[in-house]
Amino acid sequence: MTFAETLRSAVEAISDRRLRSALTTLGILIGVAAVMLTVGLGQGAQQSVQAQIDKLGSNLLIVTPGSTTTTTGIRGGRGSASTLTVRDAQMLADRTVAPDVAAVAPVTTTNQSVLAGDQNWTTSVEGTTTAWPTVRARTLQQGRFFSAAEVDAAAPVAVIGQTTAAELFGRRPAVGSTITVQGTELTVIGVLASAGASTTADEDDVVLVPSTTFAQRLSTSANTSSVSTIYLEGASQDTLSAAYQEAQHALAVSHDVTAATADYTVSSQASLVSTATSTARTLTILLGGIAAISLLVGGIGVMNIMLVSVTERIREIGLRKALGATPGAVRRQFLTEASVLGLAGGLLGLAVGYVGARLLPGAIGQPVTVQPLVAVVALAISVAIGIAAGVYPAARAARLAPIDALRSE
């Protein structure tokens, strides 16, 4: 009996029991679709977290000040102290001190009410330098960023985010308009391209001014040389670790502190990505394991149906063997039937999985990433489960003696 004949016979046997076969493949279908979608949700979550972290900047290191302690012993949170200064930023920008740091952008931040005509909006006002767009990997949608000459002259200019522009100007053009912060009029010279929300804040809700303008006109601190954060751009992804070590060492020497007494913190994207990816991967494995159980249940369903099929077709098996069919031929037929059920369920599961991957993001607001490798593996597992579930029923059918099978009622 050729493979084509065996396959045709298996398809005919499945077609004769359409409802039973459909219910059997349903278990495999649900299992494959569940595996695809759960793994896709996990991978989509990883990519979403990676994208949010990337919005902070390219090859980014973030230096934040330490915490304060009051006279009564109450400790403030990280970043509550004023331990970082413009001098620290200038030191880190020195290539002889930190050769693997490509650019440095110190930032001083405060929340202020910003006025534009009869509109007002409270947002983050940040004083920084011309290196900010490069370090933070940001571009402008309209206008331009302030120049080094404007920083030196403490020019009353500002670059705003799209959220800020929409709140203050609506549909009116923002570039060329005037905003007022703490009684200081600033001319808007640029609007940043949208970066969306990051892991910490709305990256489009910001007003950027030259650091000198901030220090002389907007700062509420007695120490105008202090900065809230120093952003560092590594020369490359490969040298980011070296840049991290250089920044740590340079600040430790400058502040005369040790690792245990450091009054600052240097964090990198790598650590954020590693933590987020590890969490998402664990959840993906957990969800994938739960979905795999449904595949196992589907395989048990296939075995159950094949055992019932063997019991119902004892006379057919006896007749085949009496006409010369070998035990191997009988075994192949039932294995082929089980494989076809597994393959049909797997293919239908793939179709449902791909449709679900298209529809779910709009329903739950989370991306679902289905990789071809996952689909191929899920399909292979469904076929393997079909074959494995058919081994025992096929072996049982092959062991039937022809005379006993023919005498069976």
Sequence and secondary structure as in RCSB ss.txt:
>XXXX:A:sequence
MTFAETLRSAVEAISDRRLRSALTTLGILIGVAAVMLTVGLGQGAQQSVQAQIDKLGSNLLIVTPGSTTTTTGIR
GGRGSASTLTVRDAQMLADRTVAPDVAAVAPVTTTNQSVLAGDQNWTTSVEGTTTAWPTVRARTLQQGRFFSAAE
VDAAAPVAVIGQTTAAELFGRRPAVGSTITVQGTELTVIGVLASAGASTTADEDDVVLVPSTTFAQRLSTSANTS
SVSTIYLEGASQDTLSAAYQEAQHALAVSHDVTAATADYTVSSQASLVSTATSTARTLTILLGGIAAISLLVGGI
GVMNIMLVSVTERIREIGLRKALGATPGAVRRQFLTEASVLGLAGGLLGLAVGYVGARLLPGAIGQPVTVQPLVA
VVALAISVAIGIAAGVYPAARAARLAPIDALRSE
>XXXX:A:secstr
  HHHHHHHHHHHHHHTHHHHHHHHHHHHHHHHHHHHHHHHHHHHHHHHHHHHHTT SSEEEEEE   B TTS B
  TT S   BHHHHHHHT TTT TTEEEEEEEEEEEEEEEETTEEEEEEEEEE TTHHHHTT  EEEE    HHH
HHTT SEEEE HHHHHHHHTTS  TT EEEETTEEEEEEEEE    B SSSBTTSEEEEEHHHIIIII  SS TT
B SEEEEEES STTHHHHHHHHHHHHHHHHT  TTT SEEEEEHHHHHHHHHHHHHHHHHHHHHHHHHHHHHHHH
HHHHHHHHHHHHTHHHHHHHHHTT  HHHHHHHHHHHHHHHHHHHHHHHHHHHHHHHHHHHHHHSS     HHHH
HHHHHHHHHHHHHHHHHHHHHHHH  HHHHHH  
